[in-house]
Amino acid sequence: MANQQDYQAFLDRIAALRETVTDRLSAQLVADPQLADVLTKQIDDLLQDAIKADLAEKPPPDKGLAQLVGLGEQAADALGRTRLPQAIEPYDETVSSERLVAMGDLYYIYQHEMIGVFRAVQKLQELFRAGAVYLSSGAGAYALYQFDRRQVLRYTRRDRLAAYRRAFGYGRAQVPAGSRSNSDFHGLFEHFVNQVALFHRDKRIADVVRERAYDPSFGSIAVVRRAGLDLRNNLKFTSYGHVNVLRVEVMQLLDEAYRILGSDDIKRLYGADTAWDVVEIVLAQYFGERLVTSPRQRMAIAGREVLRWLAQPHLLQNQRVTFETLLLEIAESSEEWLTSARSLGGGPPQEARRGLPWDRPAAPLTGGRQGARRPPVPPTARGTGTRGRAAAPLNGVRV
């Protein structure tokens, strides 16, 4: 276990090493900026290896107190000879990957809930029980019967809506006693997706204007990392409890519902080609709803990809080239999520996409704080039949 004197000497040697390497390789660093990242990472790895080795050593039984206060044979004759632990486990490395993956699946389920997949199946159940549709003994009819019989064994719609409110702050459902709505999620999620999209856009611009297209871009990885860590830490505290079990059960329920809607007899009943056609026909015919199937479904896929990426340790990568390569995995998903959200009336305005979450008022969430200011209606929308009224919020994005 290092003492205070050894610890200070080690840091001084690391600093001297950085200065020496920089001085001797200054000409190469000017010609190849990527070399600086490689050298910095190697020296940082030496420092982290020393810290990990120090943490792995077992401390003395008295944790070094006898040395410090001058008792017994282990008493130190100078402060520099006392034990000095170098660090503890970093906070950002203690997040469980499994819980964040579960949150990604729950977000995927939420978007399909908002599309109306479950409501379409429930409406078909009502019509089937009433004998109002030409269904009798086909595969879809039998699946509707089984879907109805298993209802008592599943989480209810109220349970699902409460989970969405607790996990993401979406909706108006009452959260369970002892918990609260995660009203910060949407702003943090939108901010992270926005920063990833901006970074990817900067990289594309840099690829065009530079000689070597695959050099590191001029975007800031620190901004992207901080936005991602803030979002991940927010989800850390709402991913406990029954969320993991609930998403497994509801993913099974979603799969069963989609198979029912895609049954041949039900598609034939509505003259539909796919299960999505059945969903849209039922929602338009019986509920009179505006269809948001395509953007919501793409938000579900892209949002889940982003949250799954956060579950991995990619955010803690310090080397620029490696970080950029890993970030490319969700770059297109982030752009797609923003485009889909704006098609529903949400997402950051185009002219304010470089702002931080606290620099501009966030779009109000359904079930959020009462009395929140609504953004003004654009002048171009006042003559299109809305009569100057702001559109109603739709669970996290405005339409």
Secondary structure, 3 states (H helix, E strand, C coil): CCEHHHHHHHHHHHHHHHHHHHHHCHHHHHHCCHHHHHHHHHHHHHHHHHHHHHHHCCCCCCCCHHHHHCCCCCCCCCHHHCECCCCCCCHHHCCCHHHHHHHHHHHHHHHHHHHCHHHHHHHHHHHHHHCCCCCCCCHHHHHHHHHHHHHHHCCCHHHHHHHHHHHHCCCCCCCCCCCCCCCCHHHHHHHHHHHHHHHHHHHHHHHHHCCCCCCCCCCCHHHHHHHHHHHHHHHHCCCCCCHHHHHHHHHHHHHHHHHHHCCHHHHHHHCCCCHHHHHHHHHHHHHCCCCCHHHHHHHHHHHHHHHHHHCCHHHHCCCHHHHHHHHHHHHHHHHHHHHHHHHCCCCCCHHHCCCCHHHCCCCCCCCCCCCCCCCCCCHHHCCCCCCCCCCCEECCEEC
